[in-house]
Amino acid sequence: MGLVVLLFFLLIAAASAAGLTADSRDSADWKPTAEGLRTPIRR
């Protein structure tokens, strides 16, 4: 079981190094919405 976990993390690390992963830290889960739609940032 430990070997499976190690292989999983090695696979994730290799995919990250190859640029195959996406950054999901865009805070989309807590941004406010207007009528359920996200409004663009006005600067």
C-alpha distance matrix in Angstrom:
0.0 3.8 5.4 5.2 6.5 8.8 10.0 10.8 12.8 14.4 15.5 17.0 18.7 20.1 21.4 22.9 24.6 26.0 27.4 25.6 24.7 27.2 28.3 28.3 30.0 33.3 33.8 34.7 33.2 35.9 38.9 42.0 43.2 46.7 46.9 43.2 43.8 42.9 46.1 46.3 46.7 50.5 51.4
3.8 0.0 3.8 5.4 5.2 6.2 8.6 9.9 10.9 12.3 14.2 15.6 16.6 18.3 20.1 21.2 22.6 24.4 26.0 24.6 23.6 26.2 27.0 27.3 28.7 32.2 32.7 34.0 32.7 35.2 38.1 41.4 42.9 46.5 47.0 43.3 43.8 42.6 45.6 45.5 45.7 49.3 50.0
5.4 3.8 0.0 3.8 5.4 5.0 6.1 8.5 10.0 10.4 12.1 14.3 15.2 16.2 18.2 19.8 20.8 22.3 24.3 23.0 22.5 25.5 26.7 27.4 29.1 32.5 33.5 34.6 33.7 36.4 39.1 42.4 43.8 47.4 47.8 44.1 44.3 43.1 46.0 45.7 46.0 49.7 50.3
5.2 5.4 3.8 0.0 3.8 5.4 5.1 6.1 8.8 9.8 10.4 12.4 14.2 15.2 16.5 18.3 19.9 21.0 22.6 20.8 20.2 23.1 24.5 25.0 27.0 30.2 31.2 32.0 31.0 33.9 36.6 39.9 41.0 44.5 44.8 41.0 41.2 40.2 43.2 43.1 43.6 47.4 48.2
6.5 5.2 5.4 3.8 0.0 3.8 5.4 5.0 6.4 8.6 9.8 10.7 12.4 14.2 15.4 16.6 18.4 20.0 21.3 19.7 18.5 21.1 22.0 22.4 24.0 27.5 28.2 29.3 28.3 31.0 33.7 37.0 38.4 42.0 42.5 38.8 39.0 37.8 40.8 40.6 40.9 44.6 45.4
8.8 6.2 5.0 5.4 3.8 0.0 3.8 5.4 5.3 6.2 8.6 10.0 10.5 12.2 14.2 15.3 16.4 18.3 20.0 19.0 18.3 21.2 22.1 23.0 24.5 28.1 29.2 30.6 29.9 32.5 35.0 38.5 40.0 43.6 44.4 40.7 40.6 39.1 41.9 41.4 41.5 45.1 45.6
10.0 8.6 6.1 5.1 5.4 3.8 0.0 3.8 5.5 5.0 6.0 8.6 9.7 10.3 12.2 14.1 15.1 16.3 18.3 17.0 16.8 20.0 21.6 22.7 24.7 28.0 29.5 30.5 30.1 33.0 35.3 38.8 40.0 43.5 44.1 40.4 40.1 38.7 41.5 40.9 41.3 44.9 45.5
10.8 9.9 8.5 6.1 5.0 5.4 3.8 0.0 3.8 5.4 5.1 6.3 8.7 9.9 10.6 12.3 14.3 15.4 16.7 14.9 14.2 17.1 18.6 19.4 21.5 24.7 26.1 26.9 26.4 29.4 31.7 35.1 36.3 39.8 40.3 36.6 36.4 35.1 38.0 37.6 38.1 41.7 42.5
12.8 10.9 10.0 8.8 6.4 5.3 5.5 3.8 0.0 3.8 5.3 5.0 6.1 8.5 9.8 10.4 12.2 14.1 15.3 14.2 13.1 15.9 16.8 18.0 19.6 23.0 24.4 25.8 25.4 28.1 30.4 33.9 35.4 39.0 39.9 36.3 35.9 34.3 36.9 36.3 36.4 40.0 40.5
14.4 12.3 10.4 9.8 8.6 6.2 5.0 5.4 3.8 0.0 3.8 5.4 5.0 6.1 8.5 9.7 10.4 12.2 14.2 13.6 13.4 16.7 18.1 19.8 21.6 24.9 26.7 28.1 28.1 30.8 32.8 36.5 37.9 41.4 42.3 38.7 38.1 36.3 38.8 37.9 38.0 41.5 41.8
15.5 14.2 12.1 10.4 9.8 8.6 6.0 5.1 5.3 3.8 0.0 3.8 5.4 5.1 6.1 8.5 9.9 10.6 12.4 11.0 11.2 14.7 16.7 18.4 20.7 23.7 25.7 26.6 26.8 29.8 31.6 35.2 36.2 39.6 40.4 36.7 36.0 34.4 37.0 36.1 36.6 40.2 40.7
17.0 15.6 14.3 12.4 10.7 10.0 8.6 6.3 5.0 5.4 3.8 0.0 3.8 5.5 5.1 6.1 8.6 9.8 10.6 9.2 8.3 11.5 13.2 14.8 16.9 20.0 22.0 23.0 23.3 26.2 28.0 31.6 32.8 36.2 37.1 33.5 32.8 31.1 33.6 32.7 33.1 36.6 37.2
18.7 16.6 15.2 14.2 12.4 10.5 9.7 8.7 6.1 5.0 5.4 3.8 0.0 3.8 5.5 5.1 6.1 8.6 9.9 10.0 9.4 12.6 13.7 16.0 17.6 20.8 22.9 24.4 25.0 27.6 29.2 32.9 34.4 37.9 39.1 35.6 34.6 32.6 34.8 33.6 33.6 37.0 37.1
20.1 18.3 16.2 15.2 14.2 12.2 10.3 9.9 8.5 6.1 5.1 5.5 3.8 0.0 3.8 5.4 5.1 6.2 8.7 8.7 9.7 13.3 15.2 17.8 19.8 22.7 25.2 26.4 27.2 30.0 31.4 35.0 36.2 39.5 40.7 37.1 35.9 34.0 36.1 34.8 35.0 38.3 38.5
21.4 20.1 18.2 16.5 15.4 14.2 12.2 10.6 9.8 8.5 6.1 5.1 5.5 3.8 0.0 3.8 5.5 5.1 6.3 5.2 6.3 10.1 12.6 15.1 17.5 20.0 22.7 23.5 24.5 27.5 28.6 32.2 33.1 36.4 37.4 33.8 32.6 30.7 32.9 31.6 32.1 35.5 35.9
22.9 21.2 19.8 18.3 16.6 15.3 14.1 12.3 10.4 9.7 8.5 6.1 5.1 5.4 3.8 0.0 3.8 5.4 5.1 5.7 5.3 8.4 10.0 12.9 14.8 17.5 20.2 21.5 22.7 25.3 26.4 30.1 31.3 34.6 36.0 32.6 31.2 29.0 31.0 29.5 29.6 32.9 33.1
24.6 22.6 20.8 19.9 18.4 16.4 15.1 14.3 12.2 10.4 9.9 8.6 6.1 5.1 5.5 3.8 0.0 3.8 5.4 7.6 8.6 11.5 12.9 16.2 17.7 20.3 23.2 24.6 26.1 28.5 29.4 33.1 34.4 37.7 39.2 35.8 34.2 31.9 33.6 31.8 31.7 34.8 34.7
26.0 24.4 22.3 21.0 20.0 18.3 16.3 15.4 14.1 12.2 10.6 9.8 8.6 6.2 5.1 5.4 3.8 0.0 3.8 5.6 8.2 11.3 13.6 16.8 18.9 21.0 24.2 25.1 26.7 29.5 30.1 33.6 34.5 37.6 38.9 35.6 33.8 31.7 33.4 31.6 31.8 34.9 35.0
27.4 26.0 24.3 22.6 21.3 20.0 18.3 16.7 15.3 14.2 12.4 10.6 9.9 8.7 6.3 5.1 5.4 3.8 0.0 3.8 5.7 8.0 10.3 13.6 15.8 17.5 20.8 21.6 23.6 26.2 26.6 30.1 30.9 34.0 35.4 32.1 30.2 28.0 29.6 27.7 28.1 31.2 31.3
25.6 24.6 23.0 20.8 19.7 19.0 17.0 14.9 14.2 13.6 11.0 9.2 10.0 8.7 5.2 5.7 7.6 5.6 3.8 0.0 3.8 6.8 10.1 12.8 15.6 17.3 20.4 20.7 22.3 25.3 25.9 29.3 29.9 32.9 33.9 30.5 28.8 27.0 29.0 27.6 28.3 31.6 32.1
24.7 23.6 22.5 20.2 18.5 18.3 16.8 14.2 13.1 13.4 11.2 8.3 9.4 9.7 6.3 5.3 8.6 8.2 5.7 3.8 0.0 3.8 6.8 9.2 12.1 14.1 17.0 17.5 18.8 21.8 22.7 26.1 27.0 30.2 31.3 27.8 26.4 24.4 26.6 25.4 26.0 29.4 30.1
27.2 26.2 25.5 23.1 21.1 21.2 20.0 17.1 15.9 16.7 14.7 11.5 12.6 13.3 10.1 8.4 11.5 11.3 8.0 6.8 3.8 0.0 3.8 6.1 9.1 10.5 13.6 14.0 15.7 18.6 19.1 22.6 23.4 26.5 27.8 24.4 22.9 20.8 22.8 21.6 22.2 25.7 26.5
28.3 27.0 26.7 24.5 22.0 22.1 21.6 18.6 16.8 18.1 16.7 13.2 13.7 15.2 12.6 10.0 12.9 13.6 10.3 10.1 6.8 3.8 0.0 3.8 5.6 7.5 10.6 11.8 13.6 16.0 16.5 20.2 21.5 24.8 26.5 23.3 21.7 19.3 21.2 19.9 20.0 23.5 24.0
28.3 27.3 27.4 25.0 22.4 23.0 22.7 19.4 18.0 19.8 18.4 14.8 16.0 17.8 15.1 12.9 16.2 16.8 13.6 12.8 9.2 6.1 3.8 0.0 3.8 5.5 7.8 8.6 10.0 12.7 13.6 17.2 18.5 21.9 23.4 20.1 18.9 16.7 19.0 18.4 18.7 22.4 23.4
30.0 28.7 29.1 27.0 24.0 24.5 24.7 21.5 19.6 21.6 20.7 16.9 17.6 19.8 17.5 14.8 17.7 18.9 15.8 15.6 12.1 9.1 5.6 3.8 0.0 3.8 5.5 7.9 9.3 11.0 11.9 15.7 17.6 21.2 23.2 20.2 19.1 16.4 18.3 17.5 17.1 20.7 21.4
33.3 32.2 32.5 30.2 27.5 28.1 28.0 24.7 23.0 24.9 23.7 20.0 20.8 22.7 20.0 17.5 20.3 21.0 17.5 17.3 14.1 10.5 7.5 5.5 3.8 0.0 3.8 5.4 8.2 9.5 9.3 12.9 14.6 18.0 20.2 17.3 15.8 12.9 14.6 13.7 13.5 17.2 18.2
33.8 32.7 33.5 31.2 28.2 29.2 29.5 26.1 24.4 26.7 25.7 22.0 22.9 25.2 22.7 20.2 23.2 24.2 20.8 20.4 17.0 13.6 10.6 7.8 5.5 3.8 0.0 3.8 5.4 5.9 6.4 10.2 12.5 16.2 18.4 15.6 14.8 12.0 14.0 13.9 13.5 17.2 18.4
34.7 34.0 34.6 32.0 29.3 30.6 30.5 26.9 25.8 28.1 26.6 23.0 24.4 26.4 23.5 21.5 24.6 25.1 21.6 20.7 17.5 14.0 11.8 8.6 7.9 5.4 3.8 0.0 3.8 5.5 5.4 8.7 10.0 13.6 15.3 12.3 11.4 9.1 11.7 12.3 12.9 16.6 18.6
33.2 32.7 33.7 31.0 28.3 29.9 30.1 26.4 25.4 28.1 26.8 23.3 25.0 27.2 24.5 22.7 26.1 26.7 23.6 22.3 18.8 15.7 13.6 10.0 9.3 8.2 5.4 3.8 0.0 3.8 6.1 8.9 10.3 14.1 15.3 12.1 12.5 11.0 14.0 15.3 15.8 19.4 21.5
35.9 35.2 36.4 33.9 31.0 32.5 33.0 29.4 28.1 30.8 29.8 26.2 27.6 30.0 27.5 25.3 28.5 29.5 26.2 25.3 21.8 18.6 16.0 12.7 11.0 9.5 5.9 5.5 3.8 0.0 3.8 6.4 9.0 12.7 14.6 12.1 12.6 10.8 13.2 14.6 14.5 17.8 19.8
38.9 38.1 39.1 36.6 33.7 35.0 35.3 31.7 30.4 32.8 31.6 28.0 29.2 31.4 28.6 26.4 29.4 30.1 26.6 25.9 22.7 19.1 16.5 13.6 11.9 9.3 6.4 5.4 6.1 3.8 0.0 3.8 6.5 10.2 12.7 10.7 10.2 7.7 9.6 10.9 10.9 14.1 16.3
42.0 41.4 42.4 39.9 37.0 38.5 38.8 35.1 33.9 36.5 35.2 31.6 32.9 35.0 32.2 30.1 33.1 33.6 30.1 29.3 26.1 22.6 20.2 17.2 15.7 12.9 10.2 8.7 8.9 6.4 3.8 0.0 3.8 7.0 9.7 8.6 8.7 6.9 8.4 10.7 10.9 13.6 16.3
43.2 42.9 43.8 41.0 38.4 40.0 40.0 36.3 35.4 37.9 36.2 32.8 34.4 36.2 33.1 31.3 34.4 34.5 30.9 29.9 27.0 23.4 21.5 18.5 17.6 14.6 12.5 10.0 10.3 9.0 6.5 3.8 0.0 3.8 6.2 5.2 5.2 4.7 6.7 10.0 11.4 13.9 17.1
46.7 46.5 47.4 44.5 42.0 43.6 43.5 39.8 39.0 41.4 39.6 36.2 37.9 39.5 36.4 34.6 37.7 37.6 34.0 32.9 30.2 26.5 24.8 21.9 21.2 18.0 16.2 13.6 14.1 12.7 10.2 7.0 3.8 0.0 3.8 5.3 5.3 6.2 6.8 10.5 12.3 13.9 17.5
46.9 47.0 47.8 44.8 42.5 44.4 44.1 40.3 39.9 42.3 40.4 37.1 39.1 40.7 37.4 36.0 39.2 38.9 35.4 33.9 31.3 27.8 26.5 23.4 23.2 20.2 18.4 15.3 15.3 14.6 12.7 9.7 6.2 3.8 0.0 3.8 5.6 8.4 9.7 13.5 15.8 17.4 21.1
43.2 43.3 44.1 41.0 38.8 40.7 40.4 36.6 36.3 38.7 36.7 33.5 35.6 37.1 33.8 32.6 35.8 35.6 32.1 30.5 27.8 24.4 23.3 20.1 20.2 17.3 15.6 12.3 12.1 12.1 10.7 8.6 5.2 5.3 3.8 0.0 3.8 6.7 9.4 13.0 15.4 17.8 21.3
43.8 43.8 44.3 41.2 39.0 40.6 40.1 36.4 35.9 38.1 36.0 32.8 34.6 35.9 32.6 31.2 34.2 33.8 30.2 28.8 26.4 22.9 21.7 18.9 19.1 15.8 14.8 11.4 12.5 12.6 10.2 8.7 5.2 5.3 5.6 3.8 0.0 3.8 6.3 9.6 12.5 14.9 18.4
42.9 42.6 43.1 40.2 37.8 39.1 38.7 35.1 34.3 36.3 34.4 31.1 32.6 34.0 30.7 29.0 31.9 31.7 28.0 27.0 24.4 20.8 19.3 16.7 16.4 12.9 12.0 9.1 11.0 10.8 7.7 6.9 4.7 6.2 8.4 6.7 3.8 0.0 3.8 6.5 9.1 11.9 15.3
46.1 45.6 46.0 43.2 40.8 41.9 41.5 38.0 36.9 38.8 37.0 33.6 34.8 36.1 32.9 31.0 33.6 33.4 29.6 29.0 26.6 22.8 21.2 19.0 18.3 14.6 14.0 11.7 14.0 13.2 9.6 8.4 6.7 6.8 9.7 9.4 6.3 3.8 0.0 3.8 6.5 8.6 12.2
46.3 45.5 45.7 43.1 40.6 41.4 40.9 37.6 36.3 37.9 36.1 32.7 33.6 34.8 31.6 29.5 31.8 31.6 27.7 27.6 25.4 21.6 19.9 18.4 17.5 13.7 13.9 12.3 15.3 14.6 10.9 10.7 10.0 10.5 13.5 13.0 9.6 6.5 3.8 0.0 3.8 6.2 9.4
46.7 45.7 46.0 43.6 40.9 41.5 41.3 38.1 36.4 38.0 36.6 33.1 33.6 35.0 32.1 29.6 31.7 31.8 28.1 28.3 26.0 22.2 20.0 18.7 17.1 13.5 13.5 12.9 15.8 14.5 10.9 10.9 11.4 12.3 15.8 15.4 12.5 9.1 6.5 3.8 0.0 3.8 6.3
50.5 49.3 49.7 47.4 44.6 45.1 44.9 41.7 40.0 41.5 40.2 36.6 37.0 38.3 35.5 32.9 34.8 34.9 31.2 31.6 29.4 25.7 23.5 22.4 20.7 17.2 17.2 16.6 19.4 17.8 14.1 13.6 13.9 13.9 17.4 17.8 14.9 11.9 8.6 6.2 3.8 0.0 3.8
51.4 50.0 50.3 48.2 45.4 45.6 45.5 42.5 40.5 41.8 40.7 37.2 37.1 38.5 35.9 33.1 34.7 35.0 31.3 32.1 30.1 26.5 24.0 23.4 21.4 18.2 18.4 18.6 21.5 19.8 16.3 16.3 17.1 17.5 21.1 21.3 18.4 15.3 12.2 9.4 6.3 3.8 0.0
